Amino acid sequence: MAKSSTIYKADIIYSNLNSHYYDDFSLTMAKHPSENEERMMNRLICFLLCANQNLEFTKGLSSTDEPELWEKDLTGEIVHWIEMGEPDEKRIRQVAGKSQKVTIFTIKKNTAEQWLEKVKDKIPHNKVDVFHLESLSEENIIELVSKSMKLSCTIEDDSIYLSNDQRTIHYKFQKKI
């Protein structure tokens, strides 16, 4: 029998000092059986870096036809496609054709630079942004994980701080393209 996804809830007080966008989010995330908690929390960080009320988590790992996150307009057209990892150039071109904007977040520094060198000249720069995420905290982001999370998020300059009552995790994000 196949394992089912595990559901996590996150209530987030959100402050983006760069864009002056402040909001509260009540999110439901499904952690796929093959996904670990760190990857799930990295998806949450991607959400927070692109946050708006129309942004949604998708089936993600359960579907190769969907990204981690997307924003759709009222007609169902994809406005923003958000991917995590190092997709091949064919996938990037395909999703750029399906959406108005594509954002890719890389996480593994040791492979991200090589991947970027390979794809940077083959992707549509007018539609695609690439960012690298890097944790600057001693603690792992999974220290924030619980089935029902109450978190605070602050984005300032090139940093994102995610906190609960006990700890704060600091990530740096850097635009590569």
C-alpha positions in Angstrom: 0.0 0.0 0.0 1.3 3.4 -1.0 2.1 5.9 1.7 0.1 9.1 1.7 1.3 12.7 2.1 1.6 14.2 5.5 -0.2 17.5 6.1 1.5 20.5 7.8 -0.1 23.8 8.7 1.8 27.1 8.9 0.4 30.4 10.2 2.9 33.1 9.2 3.2 36.7 10.0 4.9 38.1 6.9 7.0 41.3 6.5 8.9 42.0 3.3 10.9 45.2 4.0 12.2 45.2 0.4 8.8 45.5 -1.2 6.9 46.9 1.8 4.4 44.0 1.6 3.0 42.9 4.9 0.5 40.1 5.3 -0.6 37.0 7.3 -0.7 33.6 5.7 -2.5 30.4 6.8 -0.9 27.7 4.6 -1.4 24.0 4.2 1.5 22.0 2.9 1.5 18.4 1.9 4.8 16.6 2.4 5.2 13.9 -0.2 6.3 10.5 1.2 9.6 10.7 -0.8 10.2 14.3 0.4 12.1 15.2 3.6 11.2 18.0 6.0 14.1 20.1 4.9 12.9 20.1 1.3 9.3 20.9 2.4 10.6 23.9 4.4 12.7 25.0 1.4 9.4 25.1 -0.6 8.0 27.3 2.2 10.9 29.7 1.8 10.3 29.8 -1.9 6.7 30.6 -1.2 7.7 33.4 1.1 10.2 34.9 -1.3 7.5 35.2 -4.0 4.6 35.7 -1.6 1.2 37.0 -2.6 -2.4 35.9 -1.9 -2.8 34.1 -5.2 0.3 31.9 -4.9 -0.4 28.2 -4.3 1.4 25.0 -3.5 0.9 22.4 -6.2 1.1 18.6 -6.3 4.8 19.1 -6.7 6.6 15.8 -6.5 3.4 14.0 -7.2 3.1 15.5 -10.7 5.8 16.2 -13.3 3.5 18.6 -15.0 3.5 21.1 -12.1 6.1 23.1 -10.3 6.4 23.5 -6.5 4.3 26.7 -6.6 2.3 28.7 -9.0 0.2 31.7 -9.4 -2.8 31.6 -11.8 -5.0 34.4 -12.9 -8.8 34.3 -12.8 -8.9 32.5 -16.2 -6.6 29.7 -15.1 -3.6 31.0 -17.0 -0.3 30.5 -15.2 1.1 33.9 -14.2 4.2 32.7 -12.2 5.8 29.2 -12.3 8.1 28.6 -9.4 10.5 25.6 -9.5 13.1 24.4 -7.0 16.2 22.5 -8.0 18.1 22.4 -11.3 15.7 21.6 -14.1 17.1 20.9 -17.6 16.9 23.5 -20.3 14.1 21.7 -22.2 11.8 21.9 -19.1 12.7 25.6 -18.5 11.8 26.5 -22.1 8.6 24.5 -21.9 7.4 26.1 -18.7 8.5 29.6 -19.9 6.1 28.9 -22.8 3.3 28.1 -20.4 3.6 31.0 -18.0 4.3 34.7 -18.0 7.2 34.4 -15.5 9.4 31.6 -14.2 11.5 31.6 -11.0 13.9 28.9 -10.2 15.5 28.5 -6.7 18.7 26.4 -6.5 19.7 25.0 -3.1 22.8 22.8 -3.6 25.7 25.2 -4.0 28.2 22.6 -5.2 26.0 21.7 -8.2 24.1 24.9 -8.8 27.1 26.8 -10.4 27.8 24.0 -12.8 24.1 23.7 -13.7 23.8 27.4 -14.3 26.8 27.5 -16.6 25.2 24.7 -18.6 21.8 26.3 -19.1 22.2 30.1 -18.8 22.7 30.8 -22.5 19.8 28.5 -23.5 17.0 29.9 -21.5 14.8 33.0 -22.1 16.2 35.6 -19.7 13.3 37.9 -20.3 11.0 35.5 -18.5 13.3 33.4 -16.2 14.9 34.4 -12.9 17.3 32.2 -11.0 18.1 32.6 -7.3 20.4 30.6 -5.1 19.3 29.9 -1.5 21.8 29.3 1.2 21.3 28.8 4.9 23.5 31.0 7.1 22.2 29.5 10.4 24.0 27.0 12.6 20.7 25.2 13.2 18.8 23.3 10.5 15.5 24.6 9.2 13.8 21.4 10.3 14.1 22.7 13.9 11.1 24.9 13.0 9.0 22.0 11.8 5.8 20.8 13.6 2.4 19.7 12.3 1.0 23.1 13.2 3.6 25.9 12.9 3.3 29.5 14.0 6.1 31.4 12.3 7.3 34.9 11.6 9.0 35.8 8.4 11.1 38.9 7.7 12.7 39.6 4.4 15.3 42.4 4.2 17.9 43.0 1.5 19.2 39.6 0.5 18.2 37.8 3.7 15.1 35.9 4.9 14.6 35.2 8.5 12.1 32.6 9.6 11.3 32.3 13.3 9.2 30.5 15.9 9.2 31.2 19.6 12.5 29.3 20.2 14.7 30.0 17.2 15.4 32.0 14.1 16.7 30.5 10.8 18.6 32.9 8.5 18.8 32.2 4.7 20.5 34.3 2.1 19.1 34.5 -1.4 21.1 35.7 -4.4 19.9 36.4 -7.9 22.0 34.6 -10.5 20.0 35.5 -13.6 
